[in-house]
Amino acid sequence: MRMQILAARTPAWAAVVAQASQLISGPGFRPLKRSARTVAGFIVVDGTAVFIKRVYEGSWLKGWTKRLRGSRAQRVLRGAAMLKTAGFAHPEPLAAAEMRSKGAVQSSYVISEALNDARIMSKVVLVGGRGNFRHRRVVLGFIATEVRRLHDAGIYTLDLQETNLMLSGGGGLDWKIHFVDLEDFRNARTVSERRRLLNLVHLDRTIGRYLQRTQKLRFLYNYLGGRPERDEARRLLKRYFVLRAQAQRRAHPSRRTTTAMPSAHDDTTGSASVAHPAHAHTDRSDFSR
């Protein structure tokens, strides 16, 4: 096998990524994730904290497919480029490389900036507990607006979990969102309504369980840019629940999910879930708290 350097900010970072496997195995590596395919975590290189990720691409045949369609490392570089062009914050890739065997990609390595001062979405939203309503309203409003701005820029992600939204700063509207897991970002001339709703479903599946229905409703209206008309709200609500049920079945194929349809214009129930992640949970209890 041989390593192919795809990108490096400087020759020094090219040398670092060439030693990525040894760094991951070394004592200074602090793992964040370990699975059969992925190892990711933090390490300090010459006084600089960085995030390093290795992904096994699979069999030799899959490796060839990945080389043609784009390995994880290639997709990270593309995602970073599209976010940078559109003006969205993200961890900057410092170096990326592939290990290849007989032309097929066996594994991908990416070294990127560590977001030392940023926290995942829930850690910021939930500061102060359930009683800190004003703080939560400000932060959720900012996040909803930024997700809408992302979609309006022709960008969406295949995995909009709350752990993939990191925030830094704070105080008033002085927040900054950093989008991570760059390999999952895609661009389109126009992000379809279905893609928008799917992103909101995915977000709600991770953060929605922490929010009250009124907070979810406000999040939705912030995303939509205002309260929709009754018929539009009903239409969005119906489509949203269909997509949410599909996502639930994929996540738990052994379960059978049935969801009562709340009123599209009831501020205390159904409207809270019209087309928004903050309103996409897994059962009816989400709308009856």
BELWO-V592672 format. One record per residue. N is the residue number from 0. RES is the residue in one small letter. PSI is psi as a letter, one per 30 degrees, with the letter a starting at -180 (none if undefined). NEAR is the number of other ideal C-beta (glycine too) atoms within 8 Angstrom. Layout:
N,RES,PSI,NEAR / N,RES,PSI,NEAR
//
This chain:
0,m,l,6 / 1,r,l,5 / 2,m,k,9 / 3,q,j,8 / 4,i,k,11 / 5,l,e,9 / 6,a,l,8 / 7,a,k,11 / 8,r,e,8 / 9,t,l,6 / 10,p,e,6 / 11,a,e,7 / 12,w,f,12 / 13,a,e,11 / 14,a,e,8 / 15,v,e,13 / 16,v,f,15 / 17,a,f,9 / 18,q,g,8 / 19,a,e,13 / 20,s,e,8 / 21,q,e,7 / 22,l,e,13 / 23,i,e,12 / 24,s,f,6 / 25,g,l,8 / 26,p,f,3 / 27,g,f,7 / 28,f,k,12 / 29,r,j,7 / 30,p,k,8 / 31,l,e,7 / 32,k,k,8 / 33,r,k,5 / 34,s,a,6 / 35,a,e,4 / 36,r,f,6 / 37,t,k,11 / 38,v,k,10 / 39,a,k,10 / 40,g,a,12 / 41,f,l,11 / 42,i,l,13 / 43,v,k,9 / 44,v,j,8 / 45,d,h,5 / 46,g,f,4 / 47,t,k,6 / 48,a,k,7 / 49,v,l,13 / 50,f,k,13 / 51,i,k,16 / 52,k,k,12 / 53,r,k,13 / 54,v,k,10 / 55,y,k,9 / 56,e,f,13 / 57,g,a,7 / 58,s,l,5 / 59,w,e,9 / 60,l,e,7 / 61,k,e,10 / 62,g,e,15 / 63,w,e,11 / 64,t,e,8 / 65,k,e,14 / 66,r,e,12 / 67,l,e,6 / 68,r,f,5 / 69,g,j,7 / 70,s,l,11 / 71,r,e,12 / 72,a,e,14 / 73,q,e,12 / 74,r,e,12 / 75,v,e,15 / 76,l,e,12 / 77,r,e,10 / 78,g,e,13 / 79,a,e,12 / 80,a,e,8 / 81,m,e,11 / 82,l,e,14 / 83,k,e,9 / 84,t,e,6 / 85,a,f,10 / 86,g,g,5 / 87,f,k,12 / 88,a,k,7 / 89,h,l,12 / 90,p,k,11 / 91,e,k,8 / 92,p,k,14 / 93,l,e,12 / 94,a,l,15 / 95,a,k,17 / 96,a,l,14 / 97,e,k,16 / 98,m,k,13 / 99,r,k,14 / 100,s,j,9 / 101,k,h,5 / 102,g,f,6 / 103,a,k,14 / 104,v,k,13 / 105,q,e,12 / 106,s,l,10 / 107,s,k,17 / 108,y,k,16 / 109,v,k,12 / 110,i,k,14 / 111,s,l,13 / 112,e,k,8 / 113,a,k,9 / 114,l,i,11 / 115,n,e,5 / 116,d,g,4 / 117,a,l,9 / 118,r,l,7 / 119,i,l,10 / 120,m,e,12 / 121,s,e,10 / 122,k,f,8 / 123,v,e,12 / 124,v,e,13 / 125,l,g,9 / 126,v,k,7 / 127,g,g,6 / 128,g,a,5 / 129,r,f,4 / 130,g,f,5 / 131,n,i,9 / 132,f,e,6 / 133,r,e,6 / 134,h,e,9 / 135,r,e,12 / 136,r,e,10 / 137,v,e,10 / 138,v,e,12 / 139,l,e,15 / 140,g,e,11 / 141,f,e,11 / 142,i,e,14 / 143,a,e,14 / 144,t,e,10 / 145,e,e,10 / 146,v,e,14 / 147,r,e,12 / 148,r,e,8 / 149,l,e,12 / 150,h,e,13 / 151,d,f,7 / 152,a,g,9 / 153,g,g,10 / 154,i,k,15 / 155,y,l,14 / 156,t,l,12 / 157,l,f,6 / 158,d,i,8 / 159,l,i,12 / 160,q,l,10 / 161,e,f,10 / 162,t,f,7 / 163,n,g,12 / 164,l,j,15 / 165,m,k,12 / 166,l,k,16 / 167,s,l,11 / 168,g,b,7 / 169,g,l,7 / 170,g,j,4 / 171,g,b,4 / 172,l,g,5 / 173,d,h,7 / 174,w,l,11 / 175,k,k,9 / 176,i,k,12 / 177,h,j,13 / 178,f,k,14 / 179,v,a,10 / 180,d,i,8 / 181,l,f,14 / 182,e,f,8 / 183,d,g,11 / 184,f,k,14 / 185,r,l,8 / 186,n,l,7 / 187,a,l,10 / 188,r,e,3 / 189,t,k,5 / 190,v,j,10 / 191,s,l,7 / 192,e,e,6 / 193,r,e,8 / 194,r,e,11 / 195,r,e,12 / 196,l,e,13 / 197,l,e,10 / 198,n,e,14 / 199,l,e,18 / 200,v,e,14 / 201,h,e,14 / 202,l,e,17 / 203,d,f,16 / 204,r,f,13 / 205,t,e,11 / 206,i,f,13 / 207,g,e,15 / 208,r,f,7 / 209,y,f,7 / 210,l,k,13 / 211,q,l,7 / 212,r,e,13 / 213,t,e,9 / 214,q,e,12 / 215,k,e,16 / 216,l,e,12 / 217,r,e,11 / 218,f,e,17 / 219,l,e,17 / 220,y,e,10 / 221,n,e,12 / 222,y,e,13 / 223,l,f,12 / 224,g,g,6 / 225,g,l,5 / 226,r,k,5 / 227,p,l,9 / 228,e,l,5 / 229,r,e,8 / 230,d,e,6 / 231,e,e,8 / 232,a,e,14 / 233,r,e,10 / 234,r,e,8 / 235,l,e,13 / 236,l,e,16 / 237,k,e,10 / 238,r,e,12 / 239,y,e,17 / 240,f,e,11 / 241,v,e,8 / 242,l,e,12 / 243,r,e,12 / 244,a,e,10 / 245,q,e,8 / 246,a,e,12 / 247,q,e,11 / 248,r,e,10 / 249,r,e,6 / 250,a,e,7 / 251,h,i,7 / 252,p,f,6 / 253,s,f,3 / 254,r,l,7 / 255,r,j,3 / 256,t,k,10 / 257,t,k,4 / 258,t,k,9 / 259,a,k,5 / 260,m,j,7 / 261,p,l,11 / 262,s,k,7 / 263,a,f,13 / 264,h,g,9 / 265,d,j,9 / 266,d,f,8 / 267,t,f,6 / 268,t,c,11 / 269,g,e,13 / 270,s,f,15 / 271,a,f,15 / 272,s,g,17 / 273,v,j,15 / 274,a,g,14 / 275,h,k,16 / 276,p,e,16 / 277,a,f,17 / 278,h,g,20 / 279,a,j,15 / 280,h,a,11 / 281,t,f,6 / 282,d,l,7 / 283,r,f,7 / 284,s,f,7 / 285,d,f,13 / 286,f,g,12 / 287,s,g,6 / 288,r,none,6
//
